């Protein structure tokens, strides 16, 4: 922000990291926690890392999340388990992301990453790396949650009723 309260842009790129950011930079890089992310990427690249039968391993726990109704699910050819979920209560804004993370936490394993990849679309990778408790072999799950339907989630496009 300038002293006059106007937004400062470089070209067409927003410099603010959030709505009231005036520093435009953080205090450190992310290397302190980068090692497990690199280990996750290496594990994900291994053949057969994504487990089979998400309908059996994941779906029952996702269905027990009382805040959500699972309306559809399918396993895509690339191993992504796509789940369409409808919130049982109206939610909007950042509350949608937090509610989806809570839903995905029902199937979380020792390493867990969630990213919003589009409006109402959340991609998750969760799994076990070599040496993680409880000591099982390295494996994981790729899950995409698509928030859909009624009650309406303000701001989402392409909602199904």
Order of alpha helices (4+ residues) and beta strands (2+ residues): beta-beta-alpha-alpha-alpha-beta-beta-alpha-beta-beta-beta
